[in-house]
Structures are given as structure tokens and as C-alpha cells.
Amino acid sequence: MTDMILDLGPQTRIVARLAEAVTDDQLSAPTPCPDLAARHLLGHVQGLSVAFRDAARKDLGATTDTNPNAAVPDIGPGWREELAKALDELADAWRDPAAWTGMTRAGGVDLPGAIAGAVVADELVIHGWDLARATGQSYAPDPAALDSALVFLRAAADDPDRGGGLFGPLVPVPESAPLLDRALGLSGRDPGWRP
């Protein structure tokens, strides 16, 4: 996992397209993330995009020090343009090989650059599914980002200190299930979730 350098651009474009298709009346739709409506999920994706952009650049400060659970994220009036820009900048920042080396910080946690890259790939894949499912859109993640997320989630699930999935208790999914369903189960998501 730590030797992987991944172009996040294909997955950020998928998430941007999903976000662009969200209608104003869908902003209050429930999501697979407990207690988060679609507007909060979009705010979370925007915040993590900025934080991990700065983590890639090793531009440590307020954006990389803030715990993502410190407050319920939300969006402002210019969220469509701001989110699209943040996703583009995120992908650009992680195209620099230096982003994947050394140490960085995200969410107030110091971690190796390669692990931070795997974390953000996982966030984009899983939250892309969350957004698609909440708003009734079809979803096919970038295969390379999905592979990275699956490797990361398997490692997190095997960590005895974690005690389960990254975002909640593991959801059993057969090994014969599609890769996305297996990643969702490892993240603590039920692949069959519907609003």
C-alpha cells in the first residue's frame, strides 16, 4: 500500500459529476452516513478535499489540524464551484510524487504521505457511493482508486486496535461480491442501503 502512487483525477472527476447533478431539493436527503444529510456530506467532501490537498503539499496548518468530527460540515451558497475547484486542486496536489513521501498531517493526525494518499482515495470512493446512493445516481468508481481503497480498508479492518470498519462495524459481504460491495462492507457500509 505504501508504494502506491495513484492519480486521483479520475475519481475526483467522478465525485465532481455526482455533486454537480445534486439538485437543491436533494440537499436534505438522508445519506448512508449517520446524521448527515446530503448537504453535510458535500460539506465534508469539500473540507477533506482542502485538507488533503494541503496535506499533499505539506502545507500544514488549520486545514490539516482540524478533526473532521469537530463539527457537522455544511455547504455555503457557492458550494458547486468551490467543491469542483477543491477536487481539481486535490487531484493536482497528489500528482506530485513528493506528496507520497515523508510525513504529513490530515485531520490532526500525523501520517506518512503514502498512507494519507490511500486515505483520501478511500474517502473519495466511499463518499462517492454515499452521495450517489443518497441522490439516486448510478455510480462506478475509478478502478484504480477502488483498488487502493480496498487495500487500505483491508489493512484497517485487520488492525486489532481499530476493532472493525473504518466508518463503523464491519458489514459481512461475500468474497464473491463485487469489489465495491466488499469495500463498502469493510468501511462499515451496507451495500444494500437505500434512503
N, C-alpha and C positions, 0 to 999 in steps of 0.2 A: 504494500500500500504506500509506503513512504518513498518509493522510487517512481511513482506515477506522476507525470505532468500531463494535465488534461486541458484541452481547450474548452472552457466553459461557455463560449459563444453560442454553440448550437442550443444548449439548454437555456441560457438566458433569453434567447430569441423566442423559444417556445413559451417560457413564462410570460414574456412581454406580450406575445399574441393572446395568450389566455386573459391577461389583465385588461388588454385593450377591448376585448369582447364583453367584459363585465358591464352590465347596464346599471344605471343608477338605482333602479328598484331591486337589484340583486345585492346591493352593498350590505343589506341587513340579513342576508341569507345565512343560515347556520352552516358551519364547516365541520369537518372531522376533528378539528382542534377544539377540545372542550372550552366552552366560554368565549370563543372567538367567532364573531360574525365575519363575513367576507371582507368588510372594510378593515377589520382589525388584522386579518391575515395579510391583506395587501400592505397595511402599515408595517407589519412585521417583516415582510419580504423587502420592502423599501429600506427599512432600518438595517437588516442584515446585509443587504447589498452594499450599503455605505460602509458598514463596519468591516466587512470582509474585503472590500476594495482597499480600505486604509490598512488592513492587516497585511494584504499582499504588498503594499507599498512600504510597509514597516513605518507608517506614519501613525505612531501610537499616541493616543490621547483620549478625549471624551468619547469619540465614536467607538473605539476599541475597548474602552474600560467599562462601558455600561452593561450591566447584566440584562439580558433580553427579557427576563421575567420581572424587572423592576416596576414596570407599568404596562397597562394594556395599550398596545400600539394602535394608532389610528392614522387616517389619511387627511390631508388638507385639500383645499379647493383645486390645486394644480397637480394632484397626485398622478394623473395619467402621464404627463410629460416628465415629472420628477422621477417616477418609477422607471420609465423607459430609459431615461438618462442614467440613473443609478445602475441599472442592469448592464447597459453598454459599458460603463466605466468599470464595473466589476469584472466583466469578461476581459477587457483590455488590460487591467492590472494583473490578472493571473496569467496573461500570455508572456509576461516577463519571467524567464527562468529563475531569476533571483527571488521571486515570490515564494518559490517552492523550497528554498534553502534557509538555513538558520532558524532563529526563533522569531515569533511574532506574538500578537495578542488579539483575542476576539472575545467579546462577552466578559471581559475582565479576567480571562484565563490565558496564561502564557502557554504556548504550544509550538511545536515545530511547524515551519511553513508548509511542509508536505501534508501534515495532519489537518491544518487549517484549510488547505485546498480540498481535502477529502470531505471535511465537514460541510463546506459551502456547497460542494457538488450534491451531497446528500440533502441538504436543506432545499436546494432548488428542485431536486427530483421529487421529494416527498411533498413539499408545499405546492409544487405544480399540480400534483394529483389532488391535493386538498382543494385547491382553487377550482380545478376542472370539475371535480365531483360536486362541490357546493353550488356551482353555477350551471350544471347540466351540459358541460362541454366534453367533447372527446379528448383523450389525452394519450399521447405516445411520447415518452421522454426520449431524449437523446441516448442512444445505446451506450456510448462511452461513459456518459455521466451516470447512467443506471448501473453499469458495471462497477464504477467507482463507489457509488452509494452502497451497493450490495456488499462489497468487500469491507467497507467501513462499518456497516451495520452488523455484519457477522462478527467482526472484531469486538464491537461494543457489546454485543449480546453474549460473547464468550468471556467478557471481563467479569470476574467474580465480585468486584467492588460495585458494579453497576446494578446487578440483581434484576436484569430484564432489558426490555427495549429502551431505545434512546428517548422516546417521547411517551412511553407508557409500558405497561406489562406486555410481554411478547404475545402475539396472536398466532396460534398454530396455523400454519399454512403448509399443505403437502409439498414435498420436494418436486413433484411433477407439475406444480402450478407455474404460471408464467413468472419470469424474473421480477416484474414489477410487483406482483402479488406477494412474492417472497420478501422483497424489500419492505413492502408495507407492513407485513406481519412482524418483521424484525424491528420495525420502528414503533410498533405498538398500535398499528392501524388495522382495522378490519377491512380487507379488500372489498367486502360487500356493502360497505357503509353507503347509505343513501340519506338525503335530507328528509 
